[in-house]
Amino acid sequence: MGWMAWNPYTAAFFVVIASLLLIMTLLAIYRPETPRVGIFRFPTTRGDRLFLSLVGTAMIYIAWIRFTGGTTMWPAAIISVIYWVAMFRFA
C-alpha cells in the first residue's frame, strides 16, 4: 500500500464509505424496503439515495474548491450534510 498517499483523511474517507456500505447492507437484510417516489418522480431505494448523496457531495466539494479556492472546507461540509438530509427525506 506504499503506492498510495495514505493520511488520516484518506483513511477516514475509506472507513466511512465501508461503514456506510455495511450499514446499508444490514438495513437491506433486516429492514427491507419498497422503492418510493420522491421529488425526482422516479422510484428510489435507500441505496439509490446513498449513491445520489455521494455523487452530489463530490460535486459540492468540487464546485466549492473551484469557486472559492478551497481555503476552508467547512462550509462545503455543512452544505453536504444539508444535501444528504434533503436527499434521504425528500428523494
C-alpha positions as CSV (number, residue, x, y, z in Angstrom):
1,M,0.0,0.0,0.0
2,G,3.0,2.3,-0.2
3,W,2.0,3.5,-3.6
4,M,-1.0,5.4,-2.2
5,A,-0.6,8.6,-0.3
6,W,-2.3,7.5,2.9
7,N,-3.0,10.0,5.5
8,P,-5.7,10.2,8.2
9,Y,-8.1,11.9,5.9
10,T,-8.0,9.3,3.1
11,A,-8.2,6.5,5.8
12,A,-11.2,8.2,7.3
13,F,-12.8,8.5,3.9
14,F,-12.5,4.8,3.1
15,V,-13.6,3.8,6.6
16,V,-16.7,6.0,6.3
17,I,-17.6,4.6,2.8
18,A,-17.1,1.0,4.1
19,S,-19.2,1.7,7.1
20,L,-22.0,3.2,5.0
21,L,-22.0,0.1,2.8
22,L,-22.1,-2.2,5.8
23,I,-25.0,-0.3,7.4
24,M,-26.9,-0.2,4.1
25,T,-26.4,-4.0,3.7
26,L,-27.6,-4.7,7.2
27,L,-30.6,-2.4,6.7
28,A,-31.5,-4.2,3.5
29,I,-31.3,-7.6,5.3
30,Y,-33.2,-6.7,8.4
31,R,-35.5,-3.9,7.2
32,P,-36.2,-4.4,3.5
33,E,-38.0,-1.5,1.9
34,T,-40.0,-0.9,-1.2
35,P,-38.9,1.9,-3.5
36,R,-40.6,5.3,-3.0
37,V,-41.3,8.1,-5.4
38,G,-39.9,11.5,-4.3
39,I,-39.0,14.8,-5.9
40,F,-37.3,13.1,-8.8
41,R,-40.5,11.4,-9.8
42,F,-38.9,8.0,-10.2
43,P,-38.7,5.3,-7.6
44,T,-35.6,5.3,-5.3
45,T,-34.4,2.9,-2.6
46,R,-32.0,3.7,0.3
47,G,-29.1,2.6,-1.9
48,D,-30.1,4.9,-4.7
49,R,-30.4,7.8,-2.3
50,L,-27.0,6.9,-0.8
51,F,-25.4,6.9,-4.3
52,L,-27.0,10.2,-5.3
53,S,-25.9,11.7,-2.0
54,L,-22.3,10.6,-2.5
55,V,-22.2,11.9,-6.1
56,G,-23.9,15.1,-5.1
57,T,-21.4,15.6,-2.2
58,A,-18.5,15.1,-4.6
59,M,-20.0,17.8,-6.9
60,I,-20.5,20.2,-4.0
61,Y,-16.9,19.8,-2.9
62,I,-15.5,20.2,-6.5
63,A,-17.7,23.3,-7.0
64,W,-16.6,24.7,-3.7
65,I,-12.9,24.3,-4.5
66,R,-13.4,25.7,-8.0
67,F,-15.3,28.8,-7.0
68,T,-13.7,29.6,-3.6
69,G,-10.2,28.2,-4.0
70,G,-10.8,25.7,-1.2
71,T,-9.2,27.7,1.6
72,T,-11.6,26.2,4.2
73,M,-13.9,23.2,3.5
74,W,-16.3,23.6,6.5
75,P,-19.0,25.4,4.5
76,A,-18.9,22.7,1.9
77,A,-19.2,20.1,4.6
78,I,-22.3,21.9,6.1
79,I,-23.9,22.2,2.6
80,S,-23.2,18.5,2.0
81,V,-24.9,17.5,5.3
82,I,-27.9,19.6,4.4
83,Y,-27.9,17.9,1.0
84,W,-27.8,14.4,2.5
85,V,-30.7,15.2,4.8
86,A,-32.7,16.5,1.9
87,M,-31.9,13.5,-0.3
88,F,-32.9,11.0,2.3
89,R,-36.0,12.9,3.3
90,F,-37.4,14.1,0.0
91,A,-35.9,12.0,-2.8
